[in-house]
């Protein structure tokens, strides 16, 4: 008899090979996009949640999931988008937050449920380069809608902040 739980964990490990298309230093599992993996009637169903409803990367993520699984000998795959519960930055793993900071993107601080856009303009964000809080918001939107642009007065580096949503 096959231990499906072990097999599903192996599949999740395979999915860790897929980088987020917009932030390639973290993968789609660390990002919290992959919500579930299960077998339903001889079909592998991978359930994913977009980081926001208009996320342009979802088609690329779907294609990458199918391609990666097929290259590992897994056929008969279905990718389903689920919207409930909604994605939130609370789903980012600690490893993802560490990688974001090393990449030069300030990770979200706190929990989304407590911080939803609160003090976005006045709250100083910790600089991912020098850890200073002597920073200022320069634009509420960065290269993607889920990031904002900031400037560090201490090290004089611009940086993006992954909003707590």
C-alpha positions in Angstrom: 0.0 0.0 0.0 1.3 3.5 -0.9 1.6 6.0 1.9 -0.2 8.9 0.2 0.8 11.4 2.9 4.5 10.7 2.2 3.9 10.9 -1.5 2.1 14.2 -1.1 5.0 15.6 0.9 7.4 14.6 -1.9 5.1 16.4 -4.3 5.2 19.6 -2.1 9.0 19.3 -2.1 9.0 19.2 -5.9 6.9 22.3 -5.9 9.5 24.1 -3.8 11.6 24.1 -7.0 9.3 26.6 -8.5 10.3 30.2 -7.8 7.8 33.0 -7.5 7.9 34.7 -10.9 8.1 38.2 -9.4 10.4 37.4 -6.5 12.6 34.6 -7.7 14.5 34.1 -4.4 11.4 32.5 -2.7 9.4 29.6 -4.0 5.7 29.2 -4.3 5.4 27.0 -1.3 7.3 29.4 1.0 5.2 32.2 -0.4 2.0 30.4 0.7 0.5 30.2 -2.8 0.3 26.4 -2.7 -2.6 25.8 -0.3 -3.2 22.0 -0.8 -2.1 19.0 -2.8 -4.4 16.0 -2.9 -5.4 13.0 -5.1 -8.9 13.0 -6.3 -10.0 10.1 -8.5 -6.5 9.4 -10.0 -5.8 13.0 -10.5 -3.3 15.1 -8.7 -5.0 18.4 -7.7 -2.8 21.3 -6.7 -4.8 24.1 -5.1 -3.3 27.6 -5.3 -4.3 31.0 -4.1 -3.3 34.3 -5.8 -1.6 36.8 -3.7 -4.3 39.2 -4.8 -7.2 38.8 -7.2 -5.5 40.5 -10.2 -2.1 38.9 -9.8 -0.6 38.6 -13.3 1.7 35.8 -12.3 -1.0 33.2 -11.7 -0.9 31.8 -15.3 2.8 31.5 -15.2 2.6 29.7 -11.8 0.0 27.3 -13.1 2.2 26.5 -16.1 5.3 26.1 -14.0 3.4 23.7 -11.6 2.3 21.4 -14.5 5.7 21.5 -16.2 7.7 20.8 -13.0 5.4 17.9 -12.0 5.5 16.4 -15.5 9.3 16.6 -15.6 9.2 14.6 -12.4 7.1 11.9 -14.0 3.7 13.0 -12.6 0.9 13.1 -15.2 -2.8 13.7 -14.8 -2.5 17.1 -13.0 -5.1 19.7 -12.3 -4.3 23.1 -10.9 -7.2 24.9 -9.2 -7.4 28.5 -8.0 -9.1 28.9 -4.7 -9.9 32.3 -3.3 -11.2 31.4 0.2 -9.5 31.8 2.5 -7.8 34.7 0.9 -4.0 34.8 0.7 -2.3 37.0 3.3 1.3 37.8 4.2 0.7 35.7 7.3 1.3 32.7 5.0 4.9 33.6 4.2 7.2 31.3 6.0 10.0 32.6 8.2 12.4 31.3 5.6 10.7 33.3 3.0 10.9 36.5 5.1 14.6 35.8 5.7 15.2 35.4 2.0 13.3 38.6 1.2 15.4 40.6 3.5 18.6 39.1 2.1 17.4 40.0 -1.3 16.9 43.6 -0.3 13.1 43.6 0.2 11.9 44.5 3.7 9.5 41.6 4.7 6.1 42.3 6.3 6.2 42.9 10.0 3.5 41.7 12.3 0.3 40.0 11.4 -2.0 41.1 8.6 -5.1 40.9 10.7 -3.7 43.4 13.1 -1.9 45.7 10.7 -4.0 45.9 7.5 -2.5 49.1 6.0 -2.4 50.7 9.5 0.2 53.4 9.7 1.5 52.6 6.2 2.6 56.2 5.7 3.9 57.0 9.2 5.3 53.7 10.4 9.0 53.5 9.7 10.0 50.2 8.0 13.2 48.5 9.0 15.8 48.8 6.2 16.8 45.4 4.9 20.4 46.6 4.3 21.4 48.2 7.6 18.4 47.5 9.9 17.8 51.2 10.6 14.3 52.5 11.1 15.4 55.9 9.9 13.3 55.3 6.7 10.6 57.0 4.8 7.9 56.0 2.4 8.5 57.3 -1.1 5.7 55.6 -2.9 2.8 53.4 -1.8 3.4 51.1 -4.8 6.6 49.5 -5.9 7.3 47.2 -8.8 4.2 45.3 -7.9 1.0 46.3 -6.1 2.0 44.3 -3.0 5.1 46.3 -2.4 5.8 49.9 -1.5 9.0 52.0 -2.1 11.0 53.4 0.8 14.3 55.2 1.3 16.8 54.7 4.2 18.2 57.9 5.6 21.0 55.9 7.4 22.6 54.0 4.5 20.9 56.0 1.7 19.6 53.0 0.0 16.2 52.8 -1.7 14.3 49.5 -1.0 10.9 47.9 -1.4 8.7 46.7 1.4 6.4 43.7 1.1 3.2 45.2 2.5 1.4 43.4 5.3 -1.8 42.3 3.7 
